[in-house]
Amino acid sequence: MNNFKITKHYVWLLLLSIFFYSCNDESLEGDFGLNDEENIFNPNENATFEVELNGELFVATSIDAFFTDEGYTVEASNGSQEVNLFLPTLSVNSYGFSTEGNDAFISYTHEQAFPEAFFSGASGTLNVTSLNQEGRIAGGNFDGTLTEILGSTEPIEMTNGLFQDIVFVPGFDDFDFDQIGGDFMTALFDGEVFTADQVVVFTDVDLAQQEEEEDEEDGDGDGEGDGEEEETPIPEPEFIFVRGFQTIDLDIPDIEIPGGDDDNEIDIPDSITIGITLRFPVGQNVGVFEFTQNSAIQASLDSGETVEFATEGVIDVQSFNDGEIRGQFNFTTPSGEVTGGAFRATP
């Protein structure tokens, strides 16, 4: 979606933020229940991960794969069984299994067969044989031996390990939400720290009502009709917005035009307001979702001069109900990048 210059709508949005700042003690009405499971972002629904463990075939029914600054992780599970795989880099290469240096790491747990037992790769090799670097899609094979960390259970032999079409998406370091009380939003905007002064929550219905009031004040409304006005039912909201905004003071003097009088000055604003806005359907589910230009869940960034929408990115919605909306996010716009985002908001 193309960015757009400051318009009446944009100014109105900033005014609306101030409006909600003054009314942040009021709760929104409506049921923010969890549903719409079909919209959950699952880039690995067609991926394959399997391995024979002591001759018994393990086939993952759920696969999550993500990358951070630390490396690349695959979490493959089937019921109470889980195999976790970690690679420090992603390239067509061979990696040995260990817990040190640039080697790969693999672990296995099975709560039913081996309660509280944790197996890790003591030996073996993983080969990345195919890689789409742009899409971060990898395939390969592996084998080796798993040993229990306490040595109380016999080793497990891994044979015929195979993974195909594994898609790695941007991941998130575990954010300690307990370190920050109340509502907040924090991120890095092109490497610079963004810390919201205020976080507000509103709906598309609230936006429409505020826009109507602004039009009436500007004389753009329909005006008062003859006789009694018919009450229009208030529609149910379709979207919920979480917006964090930060005001930055500008210590820049006004610019005087040489040879002019006091009226010939270019006024420089004392401050600018930048913000990050996240849009959710009312029935948003928890889970990991992708930002696209056509997705129902969306993010936008306003830098004080332009507003741009996310062209790609991922959000981990960890809580979404009438008591708390919380998650972590990364996204890019046509001219900027937002990373390491985390927020909590109270509707």
N, C-alpha and C positions, 0 to 999 in steps of 0.2 A: 504494500500500500504506500502511496506517495506521501511524503511529508508536506505540510502546508504551513504557510506563513501565519503570523498572528492575525486573527480575525475577531469579529465580534463574538463568535462562538467560543474562541479560545479565551478571550478576556472574561467572558461569562463563566467559563469553567473555573478560572482562578477565583472569581468572586464567589462561586458556589463553594469552593474549598473553604473560604473564609466563613461562609454561612454555616457549613458543617462544623467548622472549628468552634463556633459559638454555641453549637447545639449538640456537641459530642456526648452529652449525658443522656440524650434521648435514644431509645432503642428502636430499631427498625421492626416493623411488623412483618409477619410472614413466616412460613415454615421453610427453613433452609435444610431440609432433609437430604439424605444421600440417595442418589439414584443415577440413571443414565450411564450404566456400566459399559455400554457399547462404545462410549467415547474415550475409554481409557487407552492411553498411548502404550502400545505394546510392539516395539520394533523387532522383537525376537519371536513373534508368533510362528514364523516359518523356519526358525533356527533348529539345529540338531545338536544335542550333547549326550553322548552315551559312552559307557565303559563297562567292561566285565570286571567284577570284583570277586576274586576267588572263584571265577567261572560263572557267577550269576550276573546277568545283564542288568545294569542300571540305565534307565532311559529317563532323562529329565522331562517333566511335564510343565515346568516353569523355569524360564531362563531370564535372568537380568544381567546386563553387561554395561559397565560404565567406566569412565576414565576421569582421573584427577591429576594433579601435579605429581602424585606419588607413582602412578602407573595405571595398569588396566586390570580390571577385575571381572570375573564371570561367576555368578551365583546360580548354580543349577540344582533344582530340588525335585523330589518326587515323594510326596507324603512326608514321612518322618526322616527321610534320607536327604542329605545335602552335600554336594561337592562344590567347594570354592576353589577357584583358580586365580592366580595373580601373576601378571607379567610386568616387569619394570619398564619395558618398551614394547612397541608393536612394529615388528618387521618380519620379513620372510627370513627365518633364522631358526636355530636349534638352541633350546634352553635346558639346562640341567635343573633337577628339583633339589632345592635346599632352602635354607632360611637366611642365606648371606649373599652379599654382593649383587651381581646382575643376574642371578639365577631366578628361575620360576619357583613359585610356591603353590602347593596343592594341599587341601585338607578334606577330610571326610568325617561326617557324623551320622549316626543312625540311632535315634532316641529309643527305638523299640528293641533292636537287637543288641545295641551297646550303649545302655543308658550312661550319660555323663562321660562317655569315652570320646576322645578327640584324636583322630589319626592325621598324620601329616606325611608328606613325601620325603622318605629317607634317601631314595635313589630313583633314577629313571630319567627320561628325556621327553621333552615336548617339542614338536616341530610345527612351526607356522608355515604352511605350504602355499596358502593363497591369501592375498591381501588387496583390498581396495582401499588405498590410503585416504582418498578423499571422503569416502563414505564410512571409513573405519569399519569395514566388514572383513572378518577374518575366518579362516578355516585351517584345520590341521589335525594332528594325531598325537597321541602320547601313550606311554606305558611306564611301569615302575613298581615300586614297593611302598606301601603305606605302613607306618609304625605308630602304635599308640603312645601318646606322650608320656604316660607313666610306666609303660612297658608291661602292663598287667594283662594284655590281650595279644594274641598271636598276630603277626603282621598280615596285611592284606595285599595280595598281588593284583595289580592293575594291568589288564591286557586289552588290546583292541580299542583303546580310547580314541574317540572321534568327536570333533566339533566342526560344524559347518554353518555358514551364513550367520555368524555371530555379529551382531551390530552393537558397537560401543557408542553410548550417548554420554554427553557431559554429566558427570556425577557431582556429588556434593560431599565435602568433608562434614563429618557429624558436627552440627551446630548445637552449642549448649544454650538452649532457650532459657534455662533457669538463671543464666547469668544476667539477663535483662528482664526486669519486671515491667508489667503493663504492655501497652501497645508500642510497637516500634517498627522501623524499616531501615535496614542498612545494606549497603552494596558498594561495589567499586564501579565508578563510571569512568571508562577509559583510564583506569588505574588510579583515579582520584577517589578519596573516601566520600561517600554519600551517606549522611546520617539525617534522617527525617526529623524536622522540628515537630511535626504533627502528622498523625495518621488518621484518615477519615474514611468512613464507610458509607456508601449511598447506593441507590438503585437507579435504573433507567427511568422509573416513574418519578423519582425525585428530580432527576435532570429535566424531564419534560415539564414538570410543574414550575421549576425555576425559570426555564426558558420562556414559558408562557407569561410569567410575571414580568420578566425583563421586556418582552414584547409590548405588554400593556403599558409599562412605564415609558417606553419609547414611542407610544402611539401607534404601534403596528398591529394591535389586536383588533378584534371585530367590534369593540365598543359595546356599550350597553344597549340592549334591545328594548323594545317597547314591552311593558308588562313584566310579569314575573319571569325570571330566568329559570330554565329547566336544569336541574342538577344532573351533571354528567357523572356516571359511575367511575370511580377511580379504578383503573386497570390493575391487574396483578403484575408485579415486577417480573421481568424475564432475566435481567442481569444484575449482578452485584459488583460494585467497584470498590477496590481498596486502593487508596491513593496516599502516598507519602510525599510530603513536599518540604523543601529546605530553602530558607531565605539566606542569601549570601550578600553581605554588605559590600558595597563598592566604594572604595576610597579614591574616587577619581573626580577632580574638579571640573566644573563646566568649562567649555572651550569658548574663549572670546574670539570674535572675528575682528582682525586688525582693521582699524579705522572706523569701526562701528560704535554705536552707543550701547547702553546697557541692554537694550532689546535685541541686539545682534549677538546673541550667545546661543550656543548649542547646549541644551540642558542634558546632563548626564544623570540617569536615574541613580538614586542612592543605594538601590539594591535590586537584585533579580531573584526570581523564584524558580527553582528547578524542581521537577517532580517525576516520580515513577508511579504509573497507574496500572493495576492489574484488574482485568475484567473476567468474571466468572458467571456461568449460567447459574440460576437460582438452585438447580438440582445438582450442583457440582459434586463429584465423587472424590474420595481420597485416592491417591495414586500418582504416578508419574505421567505427565502430559507434555505434548510437543506444542510449541508456539508456531503457527503458520499464519499466512495472510487470511486464510479462510476458516481457521479454527474458531470454535465458540469461545474457548478460553484464550485470552489475548493480553499482551502487555504493550505499554507505550512509554515513551520517554520524552519529556519536554525540557529543553535546555535553556529556557528563558526567551528564546527567539523562534524556535520551531518545535513542532510536535511530530514525532516519528513513531511508527508502530513496528513491533518486532517482526523481522523477516524469518528468523529462526531462533531456536532456543528450547529450553526444557524447564518445567516447573515441577517440583515435588510437593504436592498438596498433602500435608500431613494431618490437617484437621480442618473440617468445614461443617459447622453447625451454628445454631443460634447463640452459642456462647463464645465461640472462638473460631477465627479463620487463621491458619498458620501454615507456613511452608518455606521452601528455599527455591531460588530461581537463578538462571543465567539466560541472557538473550542478547541478540545483536539487532541493530537497526541499520538503515542504509549508511549512516555516518558515525555510529557509535557502538560501544560494547559495554554491557552491564554484566559483571561477574560477581560471584560470591554473595548473591542477594539472599536475605533472610527477613522474615516479617512475622508479626503477630498483630491481629486486629480484632477488636470486639464490636460486633454489629450493634 
